[in-house]
């Protein structure tokens, strides 16, 4: 008889996994989903998986004709109404893998403001937001002046000493907790069941203004 110590147990490699990346963004014409698989040994780059069905709520997404790795998504849906402070579910059905499901709540509506007298950019709170992405872009040169993430405070001062006069775009993106967990905290999976990746949301508000250098 063999004891347990005499047996040689070899753990098989874990199965390949589906990778799903979806960030819902209201007010854009196309919502995109990237579905791929990653080998369990993590030695191969993710491979696009097209033999699946992808659903956003009750809407089935379309399969993209080509895969562009500079703009990676292989499923999309156009002109679907998305609303702030609303919850949406994602489902990826596959014969090869367990179904992947996800859910996210788009952050609530908010307002952005510019106070030229104090050189301050600020915004009102967004319900369900876990943080904010802030961009300040010089529209004349296309140069990004500010690109930061904020979690607690809701204001920032623009660098008047280095800002030339011109037209500017101030944009704030409120993101949900899943986006924070995946992008900021670096978790492997956020908002998904049976898969790795992200099911999150970003809600942008913006304002244009002129800075005269004074």
N, C-alpha and C positions, 0 to 999 in steps of 0.2 A: 504494500500500500504506500502511496505517496502522501506525505504530509503537505500542508499548504505551502510550506517553505520550499518544498521540492518542485512545485509547479512553477513554470515560467509563464507569467501572465503578460501578454503584450497588448497594450492599450491601442486600439485602432485609432487612426487619425479621425478627428471629429469631421462631420460632413461639411461640405461647402455651405456658405450662408448667402442669403439674399441681402443685398444692400439697397436700401431705398432712401432717396434724398428728395424731399418735397418741402418747399417753403412757399406757403400761400401768401400772395401779395395782392390786396385789393387795388382796383383802379389801373391795372395793367391788362392788356388785351389777351394775353396768353398765360395760363398756368402750366408749369412744367414739372415733370417727375422723371427722375433718373433711377432706373432699376438695373442693377448689375449683380454679379455674384463674385465673391472673393473666395479663393481657395483656402482651405483650412490651414495649410502650411504658410500662408501669407507670403509666398515667394513669387506669386504671379500678380500682375496688375488686375484690377477689377475688369470683368468682361461683361459687356452689355447683354442683358437678358430680354429678349423680345417676345418669347413664347409664354407670355403671361397676360392676364386681363387686369386692368387697373381701373378702379372706381373711386370717384370722389363724390361722396354721398350717393345719390342714385344716378350719377352721370358717368358713363363709361368713357375713358380717355382714348384718344387716337394714337396710333403708332406712327412715329416719325419715319420718313422715308430713308433718311441718312443719319448717321451718328457723327457728330462733330465734337471731338474731344476738347476743343477750345470753348465750346458752349454745350456742355454735356447734359442732354436730356433725350430720352427716347419715347416718352409719352407726353401728350399735351391735350389741353382742351381750351378752346377759344370762347371768349365772351360769356363766361359763366359769372353770374352775379355773386360777389363775395361782400360780406358786410362786417364792419367792425363790431366787436363784442358778440360775435356769433361763433358757434362751434361746428367744425367740419370733420368728417371721418374719411379715412383713406383705406382702401382694401386692395391688396395685390393677390390675385388668385393664380396658383401654379399647380401643374401636375407633378412637378419634380420636388417642390419645397412645400412646407406648411404655409398656409395663407398668412401673409403679413398684414396686420391691421395697425392703424394709427389714428390719432385724434389730436386736434389742436383747437384752441380758441383764439381768434384774431383779437389783438388788443383793441380797446375802445377808442373812440374818436377823441381828438385833442387839438389844440391850437398852438402855433408857433408865432413868436414875436421878435422884433428887432427894435432895440432902443438905441438910436444913434447918438443920443446925448451922453450915454454912459458906455457906449461900445459893447453893449450886452446883447447876447442872443439867449432867449429863454423860451420855455414851452410849458403848457399846462400838463397835469398828470393824465396818463392814459390808463384806463381801467384794464386790469389783467396784464399790464406790461411788467416784464421782469427787468427791463433796461432799455437803453436807447442808443442808436447809432446816429452820430452827428456828422454832417458834411457841410463845409462851406467852400463854394467853388466860385472862382473868378470866371464869369461867363465870357469875358473878352479874350482871355488867354487860355481858358479851359484848365487852369491850374487849380488843384485842390489845396486850399489854404489850411483847412482843419479837417481831420478825419479821426475821430475818437469815439470811444464807447463810454457811456455813463450809466451807472446803476442807481446811485442814490440822489445826486444833485440834478437839477433841471435847469442849469444855466451855464453859460460859457462866455468868455470875453474874447472878441476877435483882436488879432495882433495889429493894431493900427500903425505901429512903427514900421512894419514890413508890408503892409497892404497898399497897393497902388489904387488910385481912384478908378471906379468902374462899376459895372453891373455885376451883382452877386446873386447866387442862389444859396439860401440857407435851408437845409433839409434835415428832418429828424425822422428816423425810423424806429417806431416802438416795436420791440420784439417780445415774444412770449417766453415762458419758462423753459420750454423744450429747446428753443433756439439758444437761450443762454446756456443751458446744460451742454449742448453739443459744441457750439462755436466758442463760447467764452470759457466754460469750465473744462472742455475737452473730453466729455464722455463719449463712449463708443456708440451708444444708442440713446435716443431721446424721443419720446412720444410714439414709440413703436413696440409692437409685440411680435415675436418670432422673427425678428430681423434686426440688422444693425443699420445705423444711419440716423436720419432726422425726419420727423414730421413736425414742422414748426410754422411760424407766421411772422410777417413783418407788415406793419401798417405805416405808410409814409405820409407826412404832412410837410409842406414847404412854403416858402415865401421868397419873392424876389425883392431886392432893394438896391438902391444906388448909394454908393459911398463916394463922397466928393473929396476925401482926403483931409478934411478939416477936423 
